[in-house]
Amino acid sequence: MAGTGKAHLRNSADTVLRVEDLVVEYASAGGEKVQAVSGVSIDIIAGETVSVVGESGCGKSTLAKGILQLINTKSGSVVINGQDITKLKGNELREARPNMQMIFQDPYASLNPRWRVRDIIAEPIRAFGLLPDRAAQEARVAELLTQVGLSPLDGHKFPHEFSGGQRQRISIARALSSNPEFLVCDEPTSALDVSVQAQ
């Protein structure tokens, strides 16, 4: 994915995310380096939705993972609320994660098949210590399941017991569980039927 330039970057106190000149490189089978993301810059202000559109294989998913530092980036910056997360490592990066979550393109691959849905959704809450009381965690999970159009009783089931569209709803609920300031979504509604997409 080629860069889009800097002309669109805005000076705004409401800017939640600013990406500047992000570069992600991979080594090819022959040992040559290939730039999957080449100098991309973008900014997002509070309450704004920005879409990245391109053909399959152009680097959209790589850009999404690079923004959240789920993969290594070669250069560039990703500034979230004034903090460049490309410079964070270990615990510092972990502490920043509740504010940024991702909804992955493949819901089945991103859900632990051995966990019940209630534990999958509650995992970010527990990992980040957001609701230490178990009753509060269970109430939050029930609220999220209802919010995405499932039943709180579905929390007792395993991912394989759901359709692809239902699994994507579970992925969305999990991403929302930490109350992130922004979401990075990799085709988050592709597995949903048209009426649920609209919702």
Residue pairs with C-beta under 8 A, 6 or more apart in sequence:
1 36
1 37
1 38
1 40
1 52
1 54
1 58
1 59
1 60
1 62
1 63
2 38
2 39
2 40
3 21
3 38
3 39
3 40
3 41
4 40
4 41
4 42
5 41
6 20
6 41
8 41
8 42
8 43
9 18
9 20
9 41
9 42
9 43
10 43
10 45
12 43
12 45
14 45
14 46
14 47
15 43
15 44
15 45
15 46
16 44
16 45
16 46
16 80
16 81
16 181
16 182
17 42
17 43
17 44
17 67
17 78
17 79
17 80
17 182
18 42
18 43
18 44
18 77
18 78
18 79
19 40
19 41
19 42
19 43
19 67
19 76
19 77
19 78
19 79
20 41
20 76
20 77
20 79
21 39
21 40
21 41
21 75
21 76
21 77
22 37
22 39
22 40
22 41
22 63
22 66
22 67
22 73
22 75
22 76
22 77
22 78
23 35
23 37
23 38
23 39
23 73
23 74
23 75
23 76
24 35
24 36
24 37
24 59
24 62
24 63
24 66
24 71
24 72
24 73
24 74
25 33
25 34
25 35
25 36
25 74
26 33
26 34
26 36
27 33
27 34
28 34
36 59
36 62
37 59
37 62
37 63
37 66
37 73
39 76
40 63
40 76
42 50
42 52
44 50
44 182
46 181
52 60
52 63
52 64
54 60
60 186
61 105
61 186
62 71
64 102
64 184
64 185
64 186
65 71
65 102
66 73
66 78
67 78
67 184
68 100
68 102
68 184
69 78
69 85
69 86
69 88
69 93
70 102
73 86
76 86
77 84
77 86
78 84
78 85
78 86
79 85
80 96
80 99
80 100
80 181
80 182
81 99
81 181
83 96
85 93
85 96
85 100
88 96
97 128
97 178
98 124
98 128
98 130
98 178
98 179
98 180
99 178
99 180
99 181
99 182
100 180
100 181
100 182
100 183
100 184
101 124
101 174
101 175
101 176
101 178
101 180
101 183
101 184
102 175
102 183
102 184
102 185
102 186
103 168
103 171
103 172
103 175
103 183
103 184
103 185
103 186
103 188
104 110
104 171
104 186
105 186
105 187
105 188
105 190
107 164
107 167
107 168
107 170
107 171
107 191
108 159
108 164
108 167
110 171
111 120
111 159
111 167
111 170
111 171
111 174
112 120
112 159
113 158
113 159
113 160
114 158
115 123
115 158
115 159
116 155
116 156
116 157
116 158
117 145
117 154
117 155
117 156
117 157
117 158
117 159
117 162
117 170
118 138
118 141
118 155
118 156
120 159
120 170
120 174
121 141
121 144
121 145
121 155
121 170
121 173
121 174
121 177
122 137
122 138
122 140
122 141
122 177
123 174
123 177
124 130
124 174
124 177
124 178
125 131
125 137
125 140
125 141
125 177
125 178
126 137
128 178
130 178
130 179
131 137
131 140
140 177
141 152
141 155
141 173
141 177
142 152
142 155
144 173
144 174
144 176
144 177
145 151
145 152
145 154
145 155
145 173
146 152
147 173
147 176
148 169
148 170
148 172
148 173
149 169
149 196
149 199
150 166
150 169
150 170
150 173
154 162
154 166
159 167
159 170
162 170
164 191
165 191
165 192
165 193
165 196
167 191
168 188
168 189
168 190
168 191
168 192
169 192
169 196
171 188
172 188
175 183
176 183
189 196
189 197
